[in-house]
Amino acid sequence: MAITQQPDGRWKVDVEPIKGKRFRKTFKTKGEAQRFEASCRAKLVEDKHWSPKPKDKRRLSDLMQLWYDLHGHSLRYAAGRLRKLLYLADRLRDPVAIRLDPHVYANDRRLRMEAGTSPKTLNNELGYLRAVYNELRGLGVIDYPNPLELVKPLRVQERELSWLTNEQIAELLQAIRSGCDNPHVEIIVLICLATGARWSEAEKLKPHSVRNRVITFSGTKSGKVRSVPISVELEARIVRHWREHGQPNSAITAFRRALARTTIKLPKGQAAHALRHTFASHFIQNGGNIVTLQRILGHSSLAMTMRYAHLAPDHLVDAINFGPGLPISYPFQQT
């Protein structure tokens, strides 16, 4: 008998349509068992090598490791990305990947947000998780849809970008020159202020990257090489600094200490990045072109650079020129 009822009430299929091809599986109902038996016989008529596909019981962490081995290893921050993913798998109790519950994920996300994790970080992690499923499905490793496909990212409150005035730049440089024990801080700050470079980009510059009054940044966040002109004076200053002090080393801690000795107050997380914002803000205020700024900063899209557009002298001035005429002036009444 190919189908038999078990003591617990379930129905077991034990079928061998052709010699050497035997399939066993247990179902809750007799109808399901009959359909499975019929399907096995029909499939083997079409293809004698056919075999029913077993359930995918791989855990979420297993998929993450597969993603890393097949694709993630090629990314710039591969090891760090894998650590974050495995941390998420652990928080979600490492479920069978195909049964990852969006409700469970969303509830854990809420708890982490209440504990102080920023919405931006949580959105990044959602993107990392989606990428695991999408990439593996594209490679044929899994054949089911992304369980987090319909989960929406959190709304992120846009922060005002902090930048330094000319007076604050002078105050910062004075604090660095008068009490900084790391000789590399000042030159890195000057490079960031003159080119809009990220701190890490300026810190990792090599001698061959500065020539003919142009700095060429490689190993950037976007992975693209970009070149920015500099003044003759700054080029000479950089060359002289490298000759006297060698290549810059980790100087961010000394920079933060110098900043703390000033009256400048910046939002959390914007200390060194405020130098990049300062270049961009002054560039636009002085009449610079927004598309040129995009190329200098290395932004992948103009939308990112448009954050600075409101600083342009003529930004939205048409709101005054072309809006309705309002009778704002009125006789002053004495009481």
C-alpha distance (Angstrom), angle and dihedral (degrees) to the residues before:
residue distance angle dihedral
M1 . . .
A2 3.81 . .
I3 3.82 93.8 .
T4 3.80 123.3 42.8
Q5 3.78 133.8 171.0
Q6 3.78 116.2 -119.6
P7 3.83 126.3 -139.6
D8 3.81 90.1 -105.1
G9 3.82 91.3 57.1
R10 3.79 97.7 -104.0
W11 3.80 124.1 122.9
K12 3.79 123.0 -119.8
V13 3.79 123.7 -154.6
D14 3.81 116.4 -152.4
V15 3.77 107.5 171.7
E16 3.83 134.5 160.5
P17 3.82 107.0 -175.4
I18 3.82 92.0 174.9
K19 3.78 132.4 15.2
G20 3.79 111.0 -78.1
K21 3.84 95.4 13.6
R22 3.79 108.3 98.0
F23 3.78 124.2 162.8
R24 3.79 128.9 -168.8
K25 3.78 126.9 -174.8
T26 3.81 137.2 150.3
F27 3.83 125.6 -136.1
K28 3.80 137.1 -175.5
T29 3.81 94.5 -124.8
K30 3.78 135.6 36.9
G31 3.80 90.5 -127.4
E32 3.80 92.1 59.9
A33 3.80 90.3 48.5
Q34 3.81 92.1 50.6
R35 3.79 92.2 49.7
F36 3.80 90.8 50.2
E37 3.82 92.0 50.7
A38 3.82 91.9 48.5
S39 3.78 91.3 47.4
C40 3.82 92.1 51.4
R41 3.79 92.5 51.4
A42 3.82 93.2 46.4
K43 3.79 94.7 47.2
L44 3.79 92.8 50.2
V45 3.79 90.5 52.5
E46 3.82 87.9 58.2
D47 3.81 96.2 40.3
K48 3.78 123.7 10.8
H49 3.82 90.4 -160.1
W50 3.82 93.4 57.1
S51 3.79 118.8 121.8
P52 3.84 128.9 179.5
K53 3.75 111.3 -102.3
P54 3.81 112.9 -113.0
K55 3.78 120.5 -128.3
D56 3.80 114.5 -85.7
K57 3.78 102.1 -115.3
R58 3.80 97.0 167.7
R59 3.79 115.1 134.7
L60 3.79 124.7 -123.7
S61 3.81 90.3 -106.5
D62 3.82 89.7 53.7
L63 3.80 90.5 56.5
M64 3.79 90.9 47.2
Q65 3.80 91.0 54.3
L66 3.81 90.6 47.3
W67 3.80 90.0 50.0
Y68 3.80 89.5 52.5
D69 3.81 94.2 47.1
L70 3.81 94.7 47.1
H71 3.80 102.2 35.4
G72 3.79 118.3 -14.6
H73 3.80 95.0 70.2
S74 3.81 88.9 71.4
L75 3.80 94.2 59.6
R76 3.78 121.2 100.3
Y77 3.82 96.3 -116.7
A78 3.81 96.0 30.0
A79 3.80 100.1 144.0
G80 3.80 93.3 46.7
R81 3.79 91.6 48.3
L82 3.80 91.4 51.9
R83 3.82 91.3 50.4
K84 3.81 90.7 52.8
L85 3.78 91.5 48.6
L86 3.80 93.7 49.6
Y87 3.81 89.0 48.5
L88 3.81 88.7 55.5
A89 3.81 91.3 48.1
D90 3.78 89.6 52.9
R91 3.82 92.5 49.7
L92 3.80 90.3 50.2
R93 3.85 89.6 49.0
D94 3.78 92.0 -111.8
P95 3.82 98.7 -86.2
V96 3.79 125.9 -164.8
A97 3.80 98.4 -77.7
I98 3.79 96.7 -127.8
R99 3.80 89.7 54.8
L100 3.81 99.0 49.3
D101 3.81 102.7 145.2
P102 3.84 115.0 -137.6
H103 3.82 88.5 -153.6
V104 3.80 91.9 56.9
Y105 3.80 90.5 47.1
A106 3.83 93.0 48.9
N107 3.80 92.2 48.9
D108 3.82 92.0 50.9
R109 3.80 89.0 48.3
R110 3.81 90.0 53.9
L111 3.81 91.8 51.1
R112 3.79 92.0 50.5
M113 3.78 92.2 47.9
E114 3.81 90.0 51.6
A115 3.81 88.1 50.6
G116 3.80 90.4 57.3
T117 3.81 106.6 -91.2
S118 3.80 108.6 144.1
P119 3.84 120.9 -114.8
K120 3.80 89.4 -123.8
T121 3.81 91.4 58.0
L122 3.79 91.3 47.4
N123 3.81 91.4 49.4
N124 3.80 90.2 50.7
E125 3.80 89.9 52.7
L126 3.80 91.5 49.6
G127 3.79 88.1 54.0
Y128 3.82 90.8 49.7
L129 3.82 92.0 51.9
R130 3.79 93.3 47.2
A131 3.79 90.2 49.5
V132 3.82 90.9 56.8
Y133 3.81 93.0 56.9
N134 3.81 95.2 38.9
E135 3.80 94.9 48.9
L136 3.80 94.5 46.2
R137 3.79 91.5 47.4
G138 3.78 89.5 51.3
L139 3.80 89.4 51.7
G140 3.81 92.1 49.3
V141 3.81 94.1 -115.1
I142 3.82 91.3 122.1
D143 3.80 129.0 23.4
Y144 3.81 101.9 -162.4
P145 3.81 129.6 89.1
N146 3.78 124.7 -95.2
P147 3.85 106.4 -86.8
L148 3.84 90.3 -149.5
E149 3.79 94.9 47.9
L150 3.82 94.2 112.1
V151 3.82 97.5 39.7
K152 3.80 108.0 114.8
P153 3.83 122.2 -137.5
L154 3.79 117.5 -113.8
R155 3.77 118.8 -96.8
V156 3.81 108.6 -104.0
Q157 3.78 118.9 -149.7
E158 3.78 107.2 -130.1
R159 3.81 112.0 -122.3
E160 3.76 124.0 -142.1
L161 3.79 109.8 -110.3
S162 3.79 114.1 -116.4
W163 3.78 119.7 -137.8
L164 3.80 136.4 167.8
T165 3.79 127.9 -111.0
N166 3.80 120.3 -135.7
E167 3.81 88.9 -99.6
Q168 3.80 91.6 52.4
I169 3.81 91.4 47.7
A170 3.82 89.0 54.7
E171 3.82 90.8 47.7
L172 3.80 92.1 50.1
L173 3.81 93.8 48.9
Q174 3.80 90.5 48.4
A175 3.83 90.7 52.7
I176 3.81 90.1 50.1
R177 3.81 94.6 47.6
S178 3.79 95.4 45.2
G179 3.77 102.8 44.4
C180 3.80 113.4 10.4
D181 3.81 117.7 117.0
N182 3.81 94.3 -167.2
P183 3.82 110.7 79.7
H184 3.81 93.0 -157.9
V185 3.81 98.6 63.0
E186 3.80 97.7 81.4
I187 3.80 96.9 49.3
I188 3.82 91.9 47.9
V189 3.81 90.5 50.2
L190 3.80 91.3 49.3
I191 3.82 91.7 50.6
C192 3.83 91.8 49.4
L193 3.81 92.5 48.0
A194 3.81 92.8 47.1
T195 3.80 99.0 44.9
G196 3.80 108.8 20.3
A197 3.80 89.9 -117.7
R198 3.78 122.1 161.3
W199 3.80 114.1 -109.8
S200 3.81 92.7 -110.7
E201 3.81 91.6 50.5
A202 3.80 93.1 52.8
E203 3.79 92.4 42.7
K204 3.82 93.5 54.5
L205 3.81 97.6 47.1
K206 3.82 116.3 135.9
P207 3.85 126.4 -151.2
H208 3.81 92.3 -108.9
S209 3.83 88.8 57.9
V210 3.82 92.4 67.8
R211 3.79 117.2 63.9
N212 3.78 139.3 128.1
R213 3.81 92.3 12.1
V214 3.82 92.4 -59.1
I215 3.80 129.8 110.3
T216 3.81 115.6 -151.9
F217 3.81 115.2 -157.5
S218 3.81 118.8 -156.3
G219 3.79 131.0 171.8
T220 3.80 88.5 44.1
K221 3.79 127.7 166.0
S222 3.81 91.3 -99.1
G223 3.80 92.5 43.9
K224 3.80 91.0 -121.1
V225 3.81 127.0 121.1
R226 3.80 116.8 -124.1
S227 3.81 133.6 179.1
V228 3.81 127.2 -148.4
P229 3.83 126.1 -171.7
I230 3.81 118.2 -124.5
S231 3.79 134.8 -171.7
V232 3.78 124.1 -89.7
E233 3.80 89.1 -115.9
L234 3.80 94.2 54.5
E235 3.79 92.6 46.9
A236 3.80 90.7 52.5
R237 3.80 90.5 46.6
I238 3.83 91.9 52.3
V239 3.80 93.3 48.3
R240 3.80 91.6 47.9
H241 3.81 91.6 48.2
W242 3.80 93.2 52.2
R243 3.80 90.4 47.9
E244 3.82 92.3 52.1
H245 3.82 102.1 34.5
G246 3.80 107.0 17.9
Q247 3.78 126.3 -134.7
P248 3.83 117.1 -16.3
N249 3.77 117.4 -101.5
S250 3.80 130.0 -166.0
A251 3.79 104.1 -40.8
I252 3.80 103.8 154.6
T253 3.82 94.7 102.6
A254 3.80 92.0 53.1
F255 3.81 89.2 48.6
R256 3.80 92.2 53.2
R257 3.81 90.4 50.1
A258 3.78 90.8 51.6
L259 3.80 90.8 48.5
A260 3.81 90.1 51.0
R261 3.81 89.4 57.8
T262 3.81 91.0 60.8
T263 3.79 131.4 73.8
I264 3.83 90.4 -115.2
K265 3.80 114.1 120.3
L266 3.79 117.8 -163.3
P267 3.82 131.1 177.8
K268 3.79 116.8 -97.6
G269 3.78 111.9 -80.2
Q270 3.83 95.9 18.0
A271 3.81 100.8 90.3
A272 3.81 103.3 109.9
H273 3.81 94.2 17.6
A274 3.81 89.1 60.5
L275 3.81 86.6 73.8
R276 3.82 89.9 61.6
H277 3.81 90.1 46.4
T278 3.80 89.0 49.4
F279 3.80 93.2 56.5
A280 3.81 92.2 47.1
S281 3.81 93.9 45.7
H282 3.81 94.7 50.0
F283 3.81 90.4 43.8
I284 3.81 91.8 57.3
Q285 3.82 94.9 39.7
N286 3.79 89.5 54.6
G287 3.80 91.6 54.5
G288 3.81 101.3 -92.8
N289 3.80 120.3 161.5
I290 3.81 116.2 -102.8
V291 3.83 93.8 -139.5
T292 3.81 90.9 50.8
L293 3.80 88.8 50.6
Q294 3.80 90.1 52.7
R295 3.81 89.9 56.5
I296 3.79 93.5 45.8
L297 3.81 93.2 50.6
G298 3.81 93.1 41.4
H299 3.81 94.9 -127.4
S300 3.80 113.2 171.5
S301 3.80 92.1 -143.2
L302 3.78 134.4 30.1
A303 3.81 89.2 -129.9
M304 3.82 89.7 73.2
T305 3.81 91.8 52.0
M306 3.80 92.3 47.6
R307 3.82 87.9 75.8
Y308 3.80 86.0 83.2
A309 3.82 96.7 46.1
H310 3.81 94.0 94.1
L311 3.81 88.9 67.0
A312 3.82 93.2 64.2
P313 3.83 112.9 112.1
D314 3.81 92.3 -122.0
H315 3.81 98.0 36.7
L316 3.82 109.6 146.2
V317 3.80 90.8 -20.1
D318 3.82 85.8 143.2
A319 3.80 86.5 74.7
I320 3.81 85.7 74.1
N321 3.80 98.0 36.4
F322 3.79 99.1 47.3
G323 3.79 104.3 27.7
P324 3.83 122.1 105.1
G325 3.78 117.2 -71.2
L326 3.80 107.6 -106.7
P327 3.85 124.6 -159.0
I328 3.79 92.4 -131.5
S329 3.81 95.7 149.0
Y330 3.82 114.5 81.3
P331 3.79 135.6 161.7
F332 3.77 114.3 -80.1
Q333 3.80 109.5 -115.5
Q334 3.74 120.7 -148.6
T335 3.75 121.1 -150.4
